[in-house]
Amino acid sequence: MNFNSHENKTIEDFGDQWLKYTDNEGYYGSRELFSDILSPFMTPDEIRGCRVAEIGSGVGRIVNMLLQAGIKQIIAVEPSQAFEVLSHNIQEPQKVILLKVTGDQLPPYGNLDFVFSIGVLHHIENPVPVVEAAFKALRPGGHFLIWLYGKEGNGLYLTFIKPLRVLTKRLPHFILASLVEIMYWPLILYIKFCHRLPLPLRGYMLSVLEKMSPEKRRLIIYDQLNPEYAKYYTRFEAEKLLSGGKFENVRIHHRHGYSWTVIGTKPLI
Ligand SMILES: C[S@@+](CC[C@H](N)C(=O)[O-])C[C@H]1O[C@@H](n2cnc3c(N)ncnc32)[C@H](O)[C@@H]1O
């Protein structure tokens, strides 16, 4: 694997994280959340029988969602130590090819119906080679669907989280986990206030975070504070990632007012 320094550290950070948070229980790993992630571009039923890849599989949450949707075969790419946990978590191993490589090393199969990358490209400083690899792996007419952190809708959150991350991404696990515990209770209170007031990130709090188990809400806080590199994309940057990478019919959706789902199609000729 050919890592640059940010990439190396981000992958190490995720490896450590996934050795602590190993399962995909509850809403976090559910078909309901998968439908929400794919919406408004497709439903899980539309990918039944397809051959797909997922770039940045973590501990297999999306891989298992894809399997439950009736996928024929999936190439799961995960470069970190999480690979061992991923192999253990997969529900139908006979349908999965596991590759312990970075996204830019996805082989140029040229026959995949879909490539997915959920919550990954915003952790890669230069994602262009990954987008190029996804393009080459798809068949003509195949689709690349990505989900990214958004800048728009996160203004207040970013003024708070950006300076905090300078410190937290350097903390050892037990200190970071204690900090997460301290932040957890104000978050629960914030979710309760969101029921009554039009507060920032209300859509995300009520449609996603509130549905998670306490353990997964803690993981989500940890996941915000832990990785070395995280970028929050503007609408323009998110769209450009795929349209600049030869994809056509690029469509974008502002998911729950805080993130971007983008889909593009590999031209037929
Ligand atoms: C936030 S996790 C998302 C995991 C999974 N897609 C999900 O939604 O549960 C990001 C994952 O991307 C992986 N990753 C980081 N850099 C990568 C790279 N250059 N190529 C492929 N995966 C990468 C990390 O190791 C981590 O498991």
The ligand as a Tripos MOL2 file, in Angstrom:
@<TRIPOS>MOLECULE
LIG
   27    29     1     0     0
SMALL
NO_CHARGES

@<TRIPOS>ATOM
      1 C1        -16.1940    6.3170    8.6510 C.3       1 LIG1
      2 S1        -15.5840    4.7590    8.1570 S.3       1 LIG1
      3 C2        -16.9320    4.2090    7.1380 C.3       1 LIG1
      4 C3        -17.0980    2.7060    7.1360 C.3       1 LIG1
      5 C4        -18.3020    2.1880    6.3520 C.3       1 LIG1
      6 N1        -18.3330    2.6580    4.9710 N.3       1 LIG1
      7 C5        -19.5910    2.5490    7.0480 C.2       1 LIG1
      8 O1        -20.3330    3.4290    6.5740 O.co2     1 LIG1
      9 O2        -19.8470    1.9540    8.1130 O.co2     1 LIG1
     10 C6        -14.3300    5.1550    6.9670 C.3       1 LIG1
     11 C7        -13.5340    3.9310    6.5080 C.3       1 LIG1
     12 O3        -12.7310    4.2920    5.3870 O.3       1 LIG1
     13 C8        -11.4980    3.6180    5.5010 C.3       1 LIG1
     14 N2        -10.4760    4.3450    4.7310 N.ar      1 LIG1
     15 C9         -9.6830    5.3680    5.1290 C.ar      1 LIG1
     16 N3         -8.8360    5.7230    4.1400 N.ar      1 LIG1
     17 C10        -9.1170    4.9170    3.0850 C.ar      1 LIG1
     18 C11        -8.5670    4.7830    1.7710 C.ar      1 LIG1
     19 N4         -7.5830    5.5720    1.3290 N.pl3     1 LIG1
     20 N5         -9.1020    3.8390    0.9630 N.ar      1 LIG1
     21 C12       -10.1230    3.0440    1.3940 C.ar      1 LIG1
     22 N6        -10.6620    3.1200    2.6210 N.ar      1 LIG1
     23 C13       -10.1700    4.0500    3.4590 C.ar      1 LIG1
     24 C14       -11.2120    3.6220    6.9720 C.3       1 LIG1
     25 O4        -10.2460    2.6500    7.3360 O.3       1 LIG1
     26 C15       -12.5850    3.4050    7.5730 C.3       1 LIG1
     27 O5        -12.8450    2.0550    7.8430 O.3       1 LIG1
@<TRIPOS>BOND
     1     1     2 1
     2     2     3 1
     3     2    10 1
     4     3     4 1
     5     4     5 1
     6     5     6 1
     7     5     7 1
     8     7     8 2
     9     7     9 1
    10    10    11 1
    11    11    12 1
    12    11    26 1
    13    12    13 1
    14    13    14 1
    15    13    24 1
    16    14    15 ar
    17    14    23 ar
    18    15    16 ar
    19    16    17 ar
    20    17    18 ar
    21    17    23 ar
    22    18    19 1
    23    18    20 ar
    24    20    21 ar
    25    21    22 ar
    26    22    23 ar
    27    24    25 1
    28    24    26 1
    29    26    27 1
@<TRIPOS>SUBSTRUCTURE
     1 LIG1         1 GROUP 0 **** ****
